[in-house]
Amino acid sequence: MKRKTGFLFDERCFWHSTGLHTTTLPVGGWVQPPSGAGHAESPETKRRMKNLMDVSGLSRQLTLLSAELATDEDLLRIHPADYLQRFKQLSDNGGGMLGEEAPLGPGSYEIAKLSAGLACAAVEAVLLGELDNAYALSRPPGHHCLPDQSMGFCFLANIPIAIERAKQKYGLGKVAVLDWDVHHGNGTQHIYWQRDDVLTLSLHQDGCFPAGYSGEQDCGAGPGEGYNINIPLLAGAGDDGYLYAMQQIVIPALEQFQPELIIVACGYDANALDPLARMQLHSDSFRNMTALVQDAADRLCGGKLVMVHEGGYAESYVPFCGLAVMEQLSGIRTEAQDPLLEFIQQQQPREAFNQFQRQAIDTLAQQFIR
């Protein structure tokens, strides 16, 4: 079914600079300067995704939009003023390290506000019925950011900023945030830890980032107890593990919660070529996960679904995963073919591994699903 799908992006988001790094290591000492893209969180994965959408013909069949910067009022609902002041001062002075894994360059403060603004505008357009669904190509990402601490390439909590703005402006009620970035969505979890109006679910590689974190016992506290679900998957889990977790835990949890809006923290770093993780997903994995959550949105909240871009660091492969998501969201299939799809499908885990992973997922399901 063809849908009115919005794609929100802005060239300025690609201009956020992460300085001189090799993957995630600052250059110097024993670390040789890079010969290529440098820092893992480069603009090229996002730019190449948009370029593939353009050359496949998909972009011209979507509603292409930009957005205004998120306002100070929007940011202050999540972040304290002293943190924002430190961030802006460092940005105005040419950049540096705001946190251990958060390098930034000149102007990154305003670019981060734009990144959050894209998420805000996507949520608003879907809530108002201007779009059936929407995708925000936000950069820098946001799902690791704590209220007063940058982390994991993230400076502002894009999705919570968008949620709280929509609650204030439009009286938005229950929201479900599904994070399938390969790294744990610790920032979103922290912000909504004691809230029962926002269900947070994170599918992530066990122990990957934050380093050593699994989280299956972390379910929220106070009013939020039971409204935070972590699904750590074994390294190499592959297509079967992710789809089984979606079917056994994520979709039933959404059905229990009955959200008014579903937001996906859409990272692509669980793909088989990613340098910062060890999972084995391919483009059809992301296509099929999108189909599952899209079907749930149709049944539960009138199709109101927003995707906000997070991680994904394989320049060659993120574009094909992103195109698959956008094709599924819009109901438009292009002629573009994933040249690595069959190769990655042939490298999926053996059945014995799949059964072991399924048993672990079933155990989690008993904990979370009533």
C-alpha positions in Angstrom: 0.0 0.0 0.0 1.4 3.3 -1.0 1.6 5.9 1.8 2.3 9.6 2.1 5.8 9.3 3.6 7.9 12.2 4.7 11.7 12.3 4.5 13.2 15.1 6.6 16.9 16.0 6.1 19.2 19.0 5.8 22.6 19.3 4.3 23.8 21.2 7.4 23.5 18.0 9.4 26.2 16.6 7.3 28.5 19.4 8.3 28.8 18.4 11.9 32.5 17.7 12.4 34.0 14.9 14.6 37.6 16.1 14.2 40.7 14.0 13.5 40.0 10.4 14.5 40.5 6.9 13.2 37.2 5.1 13.6 36.8 6.2 17.3 40.4 6.7 18.3 41.8 10.3 18.5 44.8 10.6 16.3 48.2 10.9 18.1 50.5 8.8 20.1 50.4 5.3 18.5 47.3 6.1 16.4 48.2 6.9 12.8 46.1 9.6 11.0 43.4 8.1 8.8 43.7 7.8 5.0 40.0 7.7 4.5 36.8 9.0 6.2 38.3 9.1 9.7 35.7 9.0 12.5 33.1 6.3 12.3 30.3 8.8 12.8 31.0 10.5 9.5 28.4 12.1 7.3 29.0 9.7 4.4 26.7 6.9 5.6 23.8 9.3 5.7 24.7 11.2 2.6 25.1 8.0 0.6 21.7 6.7 1.9 20.0 9.9 0.6 22.0 9.7 -2.7 20.8 6.1 -3.3 17.3 7.2 -2.6 17.8 9.9 -5.2 19.3 7.7 -8.0 16.8 4.9 -7.4 13.9 7.4 -8.0 12.4 7.0 -4.6 13.2 10.5 -3.3 10.9 12.2 -5.9 8.0 10.1 -4.7 8.3 11.2 -1.1 7.5 14.4 0.7 11.0 16.0 1.2 11.2 18.5 4.0 13.7 20.3 6.3 12.9 21.8 9.6 13.6 24.7 12.0 16.1 24.3 14.8 14.6 22.9 18.0 14.1 25.9 20.4 15.8 26.5 23.7 12.4 25.8 25.3 12.3 22.4 23.6 15.8 21.5 24.8 15.3 22.7 28.3 12.5 20.1 28.8 15.2 17.5 28.8 18.6 19.1 29.3 19.7 21.5 32.1 20.8 25.0 31.1 24.4 24.5 32.4 24.9 21.5 30.1 23.6 23.4 27.1 25.8 26.3 28.0 28.9 24.1 28.1 28.0 22.5 24.7 27.4 25.9 23.0 30.6 27.4 24.5 32.7 24.5 23.2 31.0 24.7 19.8 31.5 28.5 19.5 35.2 28.1 20.4 35.9 25.7 17.5 35.0 22.4 19.0 36.7 19.7 21.1 35.5 16.8 23.3 32.3 17.4 25.2 32.4 13.9 26.5 34.6 10.8 26.3 33.0 9.7 23.0 31.6 13.0 21.8 33.9 15.0 19.6 32.4 18.1 18.0 33.5 20.9 15.7 32.6 24.6 15.1 28.8 25.1 14.8 28.0 21.6 16.1 25.6 23.1 18.8 23.3 24.7 16.1 23.6 21.6 13.9 22.6 19.4 16.9 19.6 21.7 17.5 18.7 21.2 13.8 19.0 17.4 14.2 16.6 17.5 17.1 14.4 19.9 15.1 14.1 17.3 12.2 12.8 14.7 14.8 10.4 17.3 16.2 9.0 18.2 12.8 8.6 14.5 11.7 6.6 13.8 14.9 4.5 16.9 14.4 3.7 16.2 10.8 2.5 12.7 11.5 0.5 13.7 14.6 -1.3 16.4 12.5 -2.1 14.0 9.7 0.0 15.8 7.2 2.0 12.6 6.6 1.1 9.0 7.1 4.6 8.3 8.4 8.0 10.0 8.4 11.7 9.5 8.6 14.1 12.1 10.1 17.7 11.8 8.9 19.0 13.3 12.1 22.7 13.9 12.6 24.3 14.0 15.2 22.4 11.1 16.7 20.7 11.2 20.1 19.9 7.9 21.8 22.9 7.7 24.1 22.7 11.3 25.4 21.8 11.8 29.0 20.2 15.0 30.2 23.5 16.4 31.5 26.1 14.3 29.7 27.0 13.7 26.0 27.8 10.1 25.2 28.4 7.8 22.2 28.5 10.5 19.5 25.2 12.0 20.9 24.8 15.6 22.2 21.0 16.1 22.4 18.3 13.5 23.1 16.5 14.0 19.8 13.6 11.6 20.4 12.8 12.6 23.9 13.0 16.3 22.9 10.5 15.5 20.1 8.2 13.6 22.4 8.1 16.2 25.2 7.5 19.0 22.6 4.5 17.0 21.2 3.1 16.4 24.6 3.3 20.1 25.5 1.9 21.3 22.2 -0.6 18.7 21.3 -1.4 16.7 24.4 0.2 13.6 23.1 -0.4 10.7 25.4 1.3 7.3 25.3 4.3 6.8 23.1 6.4 3.7 22.4 10.0 4.1 21.5 11.6 1.1 19.8 15.4 1.3 19.5 17.0 -1.3 17.2 20.3 0.4 17.0 22.9 -2.3 17.8 24.0 -0.3 20.9 21.8 0.0 23.9 19.5 3.1 24.0 20.7 4.1 27.4 19.9 7.8 27.2 16.2 7.2 26.3 16.0 4.6 29.0 17.4 7.0 31.6 15.0 9.8 30.7 11.9 7.7 30.9 13.0 5.4 33.7 10.2 6.5 36.0 7.5 7.2 33.5 4.6 5.0 32.5 3.5 7.1 29.5 6.5 6.2 27.4 7.4 2.6 26.7 11.0 2.1 25.9 12.3 -1.0 24.1 15.9 -1.7 23.1 17.2 -4.5 20.9 20.9 -4.5 21.1 24.1 -6.6 21.0 24.8 -7.9 24.5 27.7 -6.1 26.1 28.6 -3.9 23.1 27.9 -0.3 24.2 27.8 1.0 26.8 30.7 -1.5 27.3 29.5 -4.6 29.1 25.9 -3.6 29.4 23.1 -6.2 28.9 20.2 -4.8 30.8 17.6 -7.5 30.7 16.9 -7.0 34.5 16.4 -3.2 34.1 12.7 -2.7 33.8 12.2 0.9 35.1 11.3 2.1 38.6 8.4 3.6 40.5 5.6 4.5 38.0 7.9 3.4 35.2 8.4 -0.2 36.4 7.6 -2.6 33.6 7.7 0.2 31.0 11.4 -0.4 30.0 12.3 -3.5 28.1 15.8 -4.5 27.1 16.4 -7.4 24.7 20.2 -8.2 24.6 21.1 -10.5 21.7 24.2 -12.5 21.3 26.9 -11.3 19.0 26.1 -12.8 15.5 22.4 -13.2 16.3 21.5 -12.4 12.7 18.1 -12.2 11.0 16.4 -15.0 12.8 17.3 -13.6 16.3 16.0 -10.1 15.5 12.8 -11.1 13.8 12.0 -13.7 16.5 12.6 -11.0 19.2 10.3 -8.7 17.3 7.6 -11.3 17.1 7.8 -12.7 20.6 8.5 -9.5 22.7 8.4 -6.2 20.8 5.0 -6.6 19.0 3.2 -8.2 22.0 4.6 -5.4 24.2 3.3 -2.7 21.8 -0.1 -4.4 21.8 -0.2 -4.4 25.6 0.8 -0.8 25.8 -1.6 0.6 23.1 0.5 3.6 22.1 -0.8 6.7 20.3 2.5 7.0 18.4 5.4 4.7 17.7 8.9 6.0 17.2 11.8 3.9 16.0 15.4 4.8 16.9 16.6 3.5 13.6 20.2 2.6 13.7 21.7 0.4 11.0 24.8 -0.8 12.9 23.4 -4.3 13.3 24.3 -4.8 9.6 26.8 -7.5 8.8 29.5 -5.0 7.6 29.4 -2.6 10.5 32.8 -1.8 12.1 31.4 -1.1 15.6 29.3 -4.3 16.2 29.2 -8.0 15.4 25.7 -8.8 14.2 24.6 -10.2 10.8 21.6 -8.3 9.5 21.0 -7.5 5.9 18.8 -5.0 4.1 15.8 -7.4 4.1 16.1 -7.7 7.9 15.5 -4.0 8.2 12.7 -4.2 5.6 11.0 -6.9 7.5 11.4 -5.3 11.0 9.9 -2.2 9.5 7.0 -4.2 8.1 6.3 -5.7 11.5 6.3 -2.4 13.4 4.3 -0.7 10.6 1.6 -3.4 10.8 1.5 -2.8 14.6 1.2 0.9 14.1 -1.7 0.4 11.6 -3.6 -1.7 14.2 -2.8 0.3 17.3 -2.4 3.9 16.4 -3.7 4.7 13.0 -0.4 4.0 11.3 1.4 6.9 13.2 5.0 5.8 12.9 8.2 8.0 12.9 11.7 6.8 12.3 14.6 8.8 13.6 18.1 8.0 12.3 20.7 6.8 14.8 23.9 4.8 14.1 25.3 2.8 11.3 28.9 3.1 10.1 29.4 0.9 7.0 29.4 3.4 4.2 29.0 0.8 1.6 26.0 -1.0 3.1 23.9 1.5 5.2 22.5 3.0 2.0 20.9 -0.4 1.0 19.5 -0.9 4.5 18.1 2.6 4.6 16.6 2.3 1.2 14.8 -0.9 2.3 13.3 0.9 5.3 12.1 3.8 3.1 10.6 1.5 0.5 8.7 -0.3 3.2 7.5 2.9 4.8 6.3 4.4 1.6 5.0 1.2 -0.1 7.1 2.0 -3.2 9.6 -0.6 -4.4 12.4 0.7 -6.7 14.5 -1.2 -9.1 17.6 -0.8 -6.9 19.1 -4.2 -5.9 21.2 -4.9 -2.8 24.4 -6.5 -4.3 25.3 -8.1 -0.9 21.9 -9.5 0.1 22.5 -13.1 -1.0 26.0 -13.1 0.3 25.0 -12.0 3.8 22.0 -14.4 3.8 24.4 -17.3 3.2 26.4 -16.3 6.3 23.6 -16.4 8.8 24.0 -18.4 12.0 23.5 -22.2 12.1 20.2 -23.6 13.3 21.7 -24.7 16.6 22.7 -21.1 17.3 19.3 -19.9 16.3 17.6 -22.3 18.7 19.8 -21.3 21.6 19.1 -17.6 20.9 15.3 -18.3 20.6 15.4 -20.0 24.0 16.9 -16.9 25.6 14.3 -14.7 23.9 11.5 -17.0 25.1 12.8 -16.6 28.7 12.8 -12.8 28.3 9.3 -12.9 26.9 8.0 -14.7 30.0 9.4 -11.8 32.1 7.9 -9.0 30.0 4.7 -10.2 28.3 1.6 -10.8 30.4 
